[in-house]
Amino acid sequence: MTHRVILYSKPGCHLCEIAHDLLRGLAREFDLTIDEIDITRDAALLERYRETIPVLVIDNRTTLAAPIRTADVRAALMRS
């Protein structure tokens, strides 16, 4: 099963870079499609996620916000 993961982030966000690297590592274990969305390009997304990025939405069901931990993402992927 391919999992769709949306990573809401913004340029210059160190935690977002860590989350991106974490997802790339998990892509070796799981079949992932990763879409990274820059919240600074959309006023509504910027307002919604400004204080919580990085934010992951996994398979349109599970939402994880900073701090993103490998164990939490792995558990969410296994539940989906």
Buried (B, 14 or more C-beta within 10 A) or exposed (E): EEBEBBBBBBEEBEEBEBBBEBBEEBBEEBEBEBEBBBBBEEEEBBEBBEEEBBBBBBBEEBEBEBEBEEEBBBEBBEEB
